Amino acid sequence: MKLPLIKLPQKLVPYRGVIGFVVILMVSNLIWKYNVLGDETDTLVTLFGMDISAPFKYMARHVAELCTWLLHITGHNVTLDTWNILRHDNNVSVQIIWGCTGLKQAYIFICIIAFSRGPWAKKMWYIPLGLIVVYLFNIFRITFIIAFIENHHNTFDLLHFYIFKYLFYTIIFIMWVYWEEIIVGTKHLNNKPQ
């Protein structure tokens, strides 16, 4: 899919790719934010008013179970209460909600690569490969946060809402740079009209 070319000032032309990345990131984030709705502690998730909770509930349960298993094999004694609350022996707990599934970041990654330059034949294998990276990073993120807050529960907000949130988008940016520079290649990009 080709997007219409926008004439950029000459000073910004070298940054056209990064500007495109930021625009796609912001637009896809806004589309998600205003159309995929759900309470942070509720299990109901809607898209244009339709109930789309099933994949989110499934992924929240999957993330909770996998993180519990990973924490056990790394020596942390956590219990899985109900289906989505992980609790340490000292009663510090975390609830895995629909927003912890990594599905939003997967959607944003798909949008970024789908609307970036490059042939669809390469996108068809790079997108699934990138989704694996998004999935694995999300599992690492949740597992690390749960392990760390056992003895430092006051760091949850810092880790969850700031450090790992921006690290997640940094990982997506790095995958996009790899796409642009290695997979598609700068030679290919330089042959495109300005």
N, C-alpha and C positions, 0 to 999 in steps of 0.2 A: 504494500500500500504506500503510495507516495503522498506526502503532505505537500501543500503548496509552499513554495519557497518564499520566504520573507526577506526583503532586501534589508540587510543589516548595515549599520555604519562600518566603514572599513576597519576601524579599531576593534570591532567585535567579531569580525569574520573568523579569526582563529579560534574563537570560543563558541562558535555556532553549535558544535556538538554538545558541549556542556550546557549551553542555554536550552537546547532542545531537551536534554535529559531533565533539567529542572522543571521545564514547562510540563512535560509528560508526567513527571512525578507529582507536581502540584495539581494538575487537572485530574489525574486518576485518583489521587487522595481526596480531592473535593467530591468527585462523583461517588466514591465509596462513603465518605462521611455523611453526605446528605441523602443517600439512597439505601444504604445498608444500616438498618437501625435496630438497636437492642439495648436494653438496660444492662449495665455492667454486671449486675449480679443475677439477672434473669436469664432464662434459657430460651426465650422467644427472640428470634432474629427475623426481621422482615426486609424484603426488597420490594419497593413500590407497593407496600401493603400486603404482599404475599408472604406467607410463612416459609422461610428457608432455613429453619432451625436445625433440621436433621444433620446436614454435614458438619455444622458447628458443634452440635452436641457429640457427635461421633468423634470428631477430632479433639475436643476438650477431654473426653474420656480417654482417648488414645494417648494424648500428651500426659495426662495425669498418671496413667498406668505405666507408661514407658519411663517417665521421670522417677516414679517410685522405684521401679526396678533398678534404674541406673544409680539412684541414691543408695539402695541396699548394697549393690555390688561395690560401691565406693566407701562402704563402712558407715553410712548414715542410717540411723534407726528412725524411719518415718513410717507412719501408717496412712493408708488411704481411707479416709472417712467418706461415707456415701460413695459417690463415684468421682468426685472432683476436688476434694479438700485433702491436701497433704499436711500431716501434723507431725511435728517433732515431739520427742519425749517431754520437752519443757513447755509444751502447749503452743509454741509458735507455729502458726499454720498459714497456708496459702491456698486460695481457691483458684482453680484453673477454670477460667470463664471462656466464653466464645471469642473474646478478643485476644486470648493467649494462644490461639490455634496456629497462627502464622498464615492464615488464609488471606488476610489483607495484604501482607507483604508479598505473598505468591501472586496475587492479582496485580499488584503494582509492578512486580518484576515482569510479568507477562506483557503488560501494557508497554513498559519501557522498551523491551526487545521487539515486540510486534510493531511499534511505531518508529523504531530506529532504522537506519539504512542497513541494507544488506539483503541477500537473497533469502527467500522463504525456505529453500531447501536446507540452508544452514540453520535458520530459525527453528525449524521443525525438530532438530536434535538438540540445539542449544537451550531452548526453553525448558524441556524436561530435565536436562542436566542441571540448569540453574535452579529449578524447583527442588531438586534433591538437596542442593546447597542451602536453600532457604529453609527447608524442612529440618536439616541437620543442625543448622545454626539456631533455629527456634528451640529445638530440644536441648541443645547445650545451654542456651540462654536461661530457659526455665529451670533446668537442673541446677545450674550454677547459682541462680538467685535463691532458690529454695535451700541449697546447702549453706550458702553464705549467711542467710538471715537467721539460721539456727542460733548463733551466738551474737549476731549483730542485727537484730530485728529492726532497729531504727534506720537501717540503710535501705530498706525495701524501696521506698519512693525514689531515692537517688539511682539505684540500680535499674529499677523497672521503667521509670518514666523518663530518665535522662540518659544514663550511660548506655544501656543495652538498646534503647530505642534508636539512638543516633548511630550506634555501632551497626545495627541491623541495616539502616539505610546506607551506611558506609560500605558494607558488604555488597549491597545491591549496586552501588556506584562502581565498586571495583569490578564486579562482574560485567557491568556495562562497558567500562573502559577496556576490559579484556575483549569483549565483543567487538568494539570499534577498532582497537589497535591490532589485535592478533587474528581474530576470526575473520572479520571483514577486511581488515588491513588498511593502512593509511594510503597505500598506492591506489586502492579502489576508491577511497574517499576523495583523494585529490583529483581524480578524473571526473568527478561529479561537477555539474555547473554551479557556479556561485550564486 
